[in-house]
């Protein structure tokens, strides 16, 4: 057990030390403000204060973990070996940066509470982030820093046996629309047909009616392939279905269609099933509750996991709604169009509410790769190489790689050519 001496044990401090020590390094941590308890402790220990007590392992503390509320913070990012760091500590500290305060800033998404420019969907973008603007978005710096701390502890306490965690893959299959042509209802089918004719999309019109007549498989219906891959894999996929009402942003299949309900039930026999939260449910907890009830009635299981339409997050209200409805896990933390680590970690973490200064029971599972972000790379080789670099970053710290793919990604649509191979590359990495 790691014992940490500090002058003030705050919720922020206990939150971030537990994430780094317990969740990343696998070591229990306790805190004390009594010097005699610290001296008496015979196992690994460190002080986290402005000045060291004596010659113990010491990290000079930044003020962030002892504050409450939000303030403008002056951040100077500097190079630290092959990575970056900020909140420099000075000569008397055993680490050149306060990795705990810096990790808290990144993990709490402090910057997303501050004024920033949003995109057309009201989202926080990669280009607004500290990580993007300082060249460390491609690295899980919190995990890297944790391993730097581990090296210092191992040097100071060579007899302590650190547990080893293993690299894991947690694939997410997002299903905003289970079928492209089928089960859309008469009015939507007529509308689609007229739209094809108006835009002279005769090939699409031809394909539409081959599917509707049962001659050809719907291009979005890739679920047999997904189930086949799941059967070949020892770890479970998480498949998230949109069951919200038809709207400007969400155009899924109605749960009144028995085929769609049967599909969800059949997927639930092999994989974990969760909810893709509709766009309007992000703003309205009553709509979210309705969708939660709907998916639970289909699967006959309590809803555990959700992901937001368009990966939109309204901080902190979106997460508070999940907590109120007793939803355990969220998979919205990432960037749609950019590969990398939005929260600077590849370790699932608890949501910390900065307004209430409390750790919540909601687990945030940050994704590092969405299929749309890979489209930015032209050739199949480029896509594969960038994907592998990301996988290697996670593997280097034995983290959890979370990719988000869509059901249509695995179809025969030209835009998504080669994406089955990329998905196989991810599965093979484990």
ZISUL-V866832 format. One record per backbone hydrogen bond with DSSP energy under -0.5 kcal/mol. CO is the residue of the C=O (numbers start at 1). NH is the residue of the N-H. E is the energy in kcal/mol with one decimal. If there is no record, write none. Layout:
CO_NH_E ; CO_NH_E
This chain:
2_4_-0.5 ; 2_30_-2.6 ; 3_5_-0.5 ; 3_46_-2.1 ; 4_6_-0.5 ; 4_32_-2.3 ; 5_48_-3.4 ; 8_10_-1.0 ; 10_14_-2.4 ; 11_15_-2.2 ; 12_16_-2.3 ; 13_17_-2.2 ; 14_18_-1.9 ; 15_19_-1.7 ; 16_20_-2.3 ; 17_21_-3.0 ; 18_22_-1.5 ; 18_23_-1.7 ; 19_24_-1.5 ; 20_25_-1.6 ; 21_27_-3.1 ; 22_26_-0.7 ; 28_2_-3.0 ; 30_4_-2.6 ; 32_6_-2.1 ; 33_35_-0.6 ; 34_38_-1.8 ; 35_39_-2.6 ; 36_40_-1.9 ; 37_41_-1.1 ; 44_3_-1.8 ; 46_5_-2.5 ; 47_59_-2.4 ; 49_61_-1.7 ; 57_47_-2.5 ; 58_94_-3.6 ; 59_49_-0.6 ; 62_65_-0.6 ; 63_66_-1.9 ; 64_67_-1.3 ; 65_13_-0.6 ; 73_75_-0.7 ; 74_76_-0.5 ; 75_77_-0.6 ; 78_85_-2.5 ; 80_83_-1.9 ; 83_80_-2.9 ; 85_78_-3.2 ; 87_98_-2.9 ; 90_93_-1.0 ; 96_89_-2.2 ; 96_90_-0.5 ; 97_99_-1.6 ; 98_102_-2.1 ; 99_103_-1.9 ; 100_104_-2.2 ; 101_105_-2.3 ; 102_106_-1.9 ; 103_107_-3.2 ; 104_108_-2.4 ; 105_110_-1.7 ; 106_109_-0.6 ; 109_112_-1.5 ; 109_113_-0.6 ; 110_113_-1.3 ; 110_114_-0.7 ; 117_125_-0.5 ; 119_122_-2.1 ; 123_119_-1.7 ; 125_128_-1.4 ; 126_129_-1.8 ; 129_133_-2.0 ; 130_134_-1.0 ; 131_136_-2.6 ; 131_137_-0.9 ; 132_135_-1.1 ; 136_139_-1.4 ; 137_341_-2.8 ; 139_141_-1.7 ; 140_143_-0.7 ; 140_144_-2.1 ; 141_145_-3.2 ; 142_146_-2.1 ; 143_147_-1.9 ; 144_148_-1.5 ; 145_149_-2.3 ; 146_150_-2.2 ; 147_151_-1.8 ; 148_152_-1.7 ; 149_153_-2.5 ; 150_154_-2.7 ; 151_155_-1.8 ; 152_156_-1.9 ; 153_157_-3.1 ; 157_160_-1.7 ; 160_162_-0.8 ; 168_401_-3.2 ; 171_238_-2.3 ; 172_174_-0.6 ; 172_405_-2.8 ; 173_240_-2.8 ; 174_176_-0.5 ; 174_407_-1.6 ; 175_242_-2.0 ; 181_184_-0.6 ; 185_189_-2.0 ; 186_190_-2.6 ; 187_191_-2.5 ; 188_192_-2.4 ; 189_193_-2.3 ; 190_194_-2.6 ; 191_195_-2.0 ; 192_196_-2.2 ; 193_197_-2.1 ; 194_198_-2.7 ; 195_199_-2.1 ; 196_201_-2.9 ; 197_200_-1.1 ; 200_202_-1.6 ; 201_205_-2.1 ; 202_206_-2.4 ; 203_207_-2.3 ; 204_208_-2.7 ; 205_209_-1.8 ; 206_210_-1.5 ; 207_211_-2.1 ; 208_212_-2.5 ; 209_213_-1.7 ; 210_215_-2.3 ; 210_216_-1.6 ; 211_214_-1.6 ; 218_221_-1.5 ; 220_222_-1.7 ; 222_226_-2.0 ; 223_227_-2.6 ; 224_228_-2.1 ; 225_229_-2.4 ; 226_230_-2.3 ; 227_231_-2.3 ; 228_232_-1.0 ; 230_233_-1.4 ; 237_239_-0.5 ; 237_272_-2.3 ; 238_173_-2.9 ; 238_240_-0.6 ; 239_241_-0.6 ; 239_274_-2.6 ; 240_175_-2.9 ; 241_243_-0.6 ; 241_276_-2.4 ; 249_251_-0.5 ; 250_247_-3.2 ; 254_257_-1.6 ; 256_258_-0.6 ; 257_260_-0.5 ; 257_261_-1.8 ; 258_262_-2.7 ; 259_263_-1.9 ; 260_264_-2.2 ; 261_265_-2.2 ; 262_266_-2.4 ; 263_267_-2.4 ; 264_268_-2.1 ; 265_269_-0.7 ; 266_269_-0.7 ; 267_270_-1.7 ; 267_271_-3.1 ; 272_239_-3.1 ; 274_241_-2.1 ; 275_277_-0.8 ; 275_307_-1.9 ; 277_309_-1.7 ; 278_282_-0.7 ; 279_282_-0.9 ; 280_283_-0.8 ; 280_284_-0.9 ; 284_288_-1.9 ; 285_289_-2.6 ; 286_290_-1.7 ; 287_291_-2.2 ; 288_292_-2.6 ; 289_293_-2.4 ; 290_294_-1.9 ; 291_295_-2.3 ; 292_296_-2.0 ; 293_297_-1.9 ; 294_298_-1.0 ; 295_299_-2.3 ; 296_300_-2.2 ; 296_301_-0.5 ; 304_329_-2.9 ; 305_275_-2.3 ; 306_331_-2.1 ; 307_277_-2.7 ; 308_311_-1.9 ; 309_312_-1.7 ; 313_315_-0.8 ; 314_318_-3.0 ; 316_320_-2.1 ; 317_321_-2.1 ; 318_322_-1.5 ; 319_323_-2.2 ; 320_324_-2.4 ; 321_325_-1.7 ; 322_327_-2.8 ; 323_326_-1.5 ; 328_363_-3.2 ; 329_306_-1.8 ; 330_365_-2.8 ; 332_334_-1.2 ; 333_367_-1.8 ; 340_342_-0.7 ; 341_344_-1.0 ; 344_142_-2.4 ; 344_143_-0.5 ; 346_400_-3.0 ; 349_364_-4.1 ; 351_353_-0.6 ; 351_360_-2.7 ; 352_354_-0.8 ; 353_357_-1.4 ; 353_358_-1.3 ; 354_69_-0.5 ; 358_353_-2.6 ; 362_351_-2.6 ; 362_364_-0.5 ; 363_330_-2.3 ; 363_365_-0.5 ; 364_349_-2.3 ; 364_366_-0.7 ; 368_340_-2.3 ; 369_404_-3.1 ; 370_373_-1.1 ; 370_374_-1.2 ; 371_375_-0.9 ; 372_375_-0.5 ; 373_376_-1.0 ; 374_377_-1.6 ; 379_383_-2.2 ; 380_384_-2.5 ; 381_385_-2.6 ; 382_386_-2.5 ; 383_387_-2.2 ; 384_388_-2.4 ; 385_389_-2.1 ; 386_390_-1.6 ; 387_391_-2.3 ; 388_392_-2.8 ; 389_393_-1.7 ; 390_394_-1.7 ; 391_395_-2.8 ; 392_396_-2.0 ; 393_397_-0.5 ; 394_397_-1.0 ; 394_399_-2.6 ; 395_398_-1.5 ; 399_168_-2.2 ; 399_401_-0.6 ; 400_402_-0.6 ; 401_170_-2.8 ; 401_403_-0.6 ; 402_368_-1.8 ; 402_369_-1.1 ; 403_172_-2.4 ; 403_405_-0.6 ; 404_371_-2.1 ; 405_174_-3.3 ; 406_409_-1.0 ; 406_410_-0.5 ; 407_410_-1.1 ; 408_411_-1.6 ; 413_416_-1.5 ; 414_417_-1.9 ; 416_419_-1.9 ; 418_422_-1.4 ; 419_423_-2.1 ; 420_424_-2.3 ; 421_425_-2.0 ; 422_426_-1.6 ; 423_427_-2.3 ; 424_428_-2.6 ; 425_429_-1.0 ; 426_430_-0.5 ; 427_430_-1.2
